[in-house]
Amino acid sequence: MIVRIARRRQVALALTVLLAAAAACQARDEEPVARTAGPPASASVGARAFTLVASGGVLPHTSAIEQARFDAGGVGHDFRPMLAAVQPLVSRADVALCHLETVFGENGHYSGPPVLKSPPEIAQGLADTGYDGCATASDHSLDDGVAGIRRTMDTLDQVGVRHAGTARTEQEGRTVTFLPAGTAKVAHVAYAFGTRGRPLPAEQYWAVNLIDEARIVADARAARQAGADVVVVSLHWGTEWQDEPDERQLSLARTLTAATTGGRADIDLVLGTHAHVPQAYEKVNGTWVVYGMGDQVAGEPAKSRRAPDPRANQSTVARFTFAPPTRPGGRWEVTKAEFIPQVFDIDAGRVVNLNSALASGADMVGVRDRIQRVVLSRGAGQDGLVMGE
């Protein structure tokens, strides 16, 4: 068992447990490996409910990078003011997950789309906002090659933010991230649909987790065997700029949420990104699926790219309350499901909570209502999803 330090409000331990990446192992005739991490936390006396918060893509465009430099007084970059409005929401959660879509550049060489290389100071901004871990598998994971992956993960390690979806070594590529959530242990795994045509080096095939149904289920089962109370799967998937989940998303969601072992679901929550716009939430086979959270930090699109789309800076934060099982070997159940609509104000360079007293005016209310319609478009309201604050 590998033990690493994770940043938490009281500086808690995060456990990482070595597991076999099933698809990779099958391709190389290796035996799957899983090392136990003791009994699930739910088996202990005093298990209690916890809250999990997750937010959309962090992929600062040039305008957001410039704003962070301004906020730092022209020396370095400071992303904390940009995220200040979401800090109370994130820091109060027992475990908080982000999606870091970019890799970190070096020597001041940073850029927005189409090649994303961001200032490493984002890591400190995310840590100070209260994020415990980030999904790092995306179609931009190889924008600066495997060196960019290493640089990004090294920086996240330095500030105590855990990561899932990319790897610096083969062993790390076969490791699942565990995060403490009160008395529970949350396993976080992440995968992307591809890398924008940039091939993984043959000798470093493990650098980015790619979506494969069999592997995802195998990884989830190994995480459960190793002591996970709740298994969270982050997926970088879907069709860009499309409000509705595409057929691939719907099909994969059905497959993953239908996977069970001993009558217990293998996966407890699915979190989606990539479409750059908010998409629906839906309860599928009894498991919550967020098809797309949108982009939490983006910015003004480059003039050479597509016409500006106001949806590109709209997002949601998902918040789920999990309660311990009512019987031995049972599932941790979501007892409260919430979404919080947000927008990245490109003029101010700030994330805005659209369901707060500070978000007033017809324009803000209109955006909030549009996001709400999209989020509830697949009947999530009937399953108890509500708009939170």
Secondary structure in CASP SS format (residue, H / E / C, confidence):
PFRMAT SS
TARGET T0000
AUTHOR 0000-0000-0000
METHOD secondary structure of the structure
MODEL  1
M C 1.00
I E 1.00
V E 1.00
R E 1.00
I E 1.00
A C 1.00
R C 1.00
R C 1.00
R C 1.00
Q C 1.00
V C 1.00
A C 1.00
L E 1.00
A E 1.00
L E 1.00
T E 1.00
V E 1.00
L E 1.00
L E 1.00
A C 1.00
A C 1.00
A H 1.00
A H 1.00
A H 1.00
C H 1.00
Q H 1.00
A H 1.00
R C 1.00
D C 1.00
E C 1.00
E C 1.00
P C 1.00
V C 1.00
A E 1.00
R C 1.00
T C 1.00
A C 1.00
G C 1.00
P C 1.00
P C 1.00
A H 1.00
S H 1.00
A H 1.00
S C 1.00
V C 1.00
G C 1.00
A C 1.00
R C 1.00
A C 1.00
F E 1.00
T E 1.00
L E 1.00
V E 1.00
A E 1.00
S E 1.00
G E 1.00
G E 1.00
V E 1.00
L C 1.00
P C 1.00
H C 1.00
T H 1.00
S H 1.00
A H 1.00
I H 1.00
E H 1.00
Q H 1.00
A H 1.00
R H 1.00
F H 1.00
D H 1.00
A C 1.00
G C 1.00
G C 1.00
V C 1.00
G C 1.00
H C 1.00
D C 1.00
F C 1.00
R H 1.00
P H 1.00
M H 1.00
L H 1.00
A H 1.00
A H 1.00
V H 1.00
Q H 1.00
P H 1.00
L H 1.00
V H 1.00
S H 1.00
R C 1.00
A C 1.00
D C 1.00
V E 1.00
A E 1.00
L E 1.00
C E 1.00
H E 1.00
L E 1.00
E C 1.00
T C 1.00
V E 1.00
F E 1.00
G C 1.00
E C 1.00
N C 1.00
G C 1.00
H C 1.00
Y C 1.00
S E 1.00
G C 1.00
P C 1.00
P C 1.00
V C 1.00
L C 1.00
K E 1.00
S E 1.00
P C 1.00
P C 1.00
E H 1.00
I H 1.00
A H 1.00
Q H 1.00
G H 1.00
L H 1.00
A H 1.00
D H 1.00
T H 1.00
G C 1.00
Y C 1.00
D C 1.00
G E 1.00
C E 1.00
A E 1.00
T C 1.00
A C 1.00
S C 1.00
D C 1.00
H C 1.00
S C 1.00
L C 1.00
D C 1.00
D C 1.00
G H 1.00
V H 1.00
A H 1.00
G H 1.00
I H 1.00
R H 1.00
R H 1.00
T H 1.00
M H 1.00
D H 1.00
T H 1.00
L H 1.00
D H 1.00
Q H 1.00
V H 1.00
G C 1.00
V C 1.00
R E 1.00
H E 1.00
A E 1.00
G C 1.00
T E 1.00
A C 1.00
R C 1.00
T C 1.00
E H 1.00
Q H 1.00
E H 1.00
G H 1.00
R C 1.00
T E 1.00
V E 1.00
T E 1.00
F E 1.00
L E 1.00
P E 1.00
A E 1.00
G C 1.00
T C 1.00
A E 1.00
K E 1.00
V E 1.00
A E 1.00
H E 1.00
V E 1.00
A E 1.00
Y E 1.00
A E 1.00
F C 1.00
G C 1.00
T C 1.00
R C 1.00
G C 1.00
R C 1.00
P C 1.00
L C 1.00
P C 1.00
A H 1.00
E H 1.00
Q H 1.00
Y C 1.00
W C 1.00
A C 1.00
V E 1.00
N C 1.00
L E 1.00
I C 1.00
D C 1.00
E H 1.00
A H 1.00
R H 1.00
I H 1.00
V H 1.00
A H 1.00
D H 1.00
A H 1.00
R H 1.00
A H 1.00
A H 1.00
R H 1.00
Q H 1.00
A C 1.00
G C 1.00
A C 1.00
D C 1.00
V E 1.00
V E 1.00
V E 1.00
V E 1.00
S E 1.00
L E 1.00
H E 1.00
W C 1.00
G C 1.00
T C 1.00
E C 1.00
W C 1.00
Q C 1.00
D C 1.00
E C 1.00
P C 1.00
D C 1.00
E H 1.00
R H 1.00
Q H 1.00
L H 1.00
S H 1.00
L H 1.00
A H 1.00
R H 1.00
T H 1.00
L H 1.00
T H 1.00
A H 1.00
A C 1.00
T E 1.00
T E 1.00
G C 1.00
G C 1.00
R E 1.00
A E 1.00
D C 1.00
I C 1.00
D C 1.00
L E 1.00
V E 1.00
L E 1.00
G E 1.00
T E 1.00
H C 1.00
A C 1.00
H C 1.00
V C 1.00
P E 1.00
Q C 1.00
A C 1.00
Y E 1.00
E E 1.00
K E 1.00
V E 1.00
N C 1.00
G C 1.00
T E 1.00
W E 1.00
V E 1.00
V E 1.00
Y C 1.00
G C 1.00
M E 1.00
G E 1.00
D E 1.00
Q E 1.00
V E 1.00
A C 1.00
G C 1.00
E C 1.00
P C 1.00
A C 1.00
K C 1.00
S C 1.00
R C 1.00
R C 1.00
A C 1.00
P C 1.00
D C 1.00
P H 1.00
R H 1.00
A H 1.00
N H 1.00
Q E 1.00
S E 1.00
T E 1.00
V E 1.00
A E 1.00
R E 1.00
F E 1.00
T E 1.00
F E 1.00
A E 1.00
P C 1.00
P C 1.00
T C 1.00
R C 1.00
P C 1.00
G C 1.00
G C 1.00
R C 1.00
W C 1.00
E E 1.00
V E 1.00
T E 1.00
K E 1.00
A E 1.00
E E 1.00
F E 1.00
I E 1.00
P E 1.00
Q E 1.00
V E 1.00
F E 1.00
D E 1.00
I C 1.00
D C 1.00
A C 1.00
G C 1.00
R E 1.00
V E 1.00
V E 1.00
N E 1.00
L C 1.00
N C 1.00
S C 1.00
A C 1.00
L C 1.00
A C 1.00
S C 1.00
G C 1.00
A H 1.00
D H 1.00
M H 1.00
V H 1.00
G H 1.00
V H 1.00
R H 1.00
D H 1.00
R H 1.00
I H 1.00
Q H 1.00
R H 1.00
V H 1.00
V H 1.00
L C 1.00
S C 1.00
R C 1.00
G C 1.00
A H 1.00
G H 1.00
Q H 1.00
D H 1.00
G C 1.00
L C 1.00
V E 1.00
M E 1.00
G C 1.00
E C 1.00
END
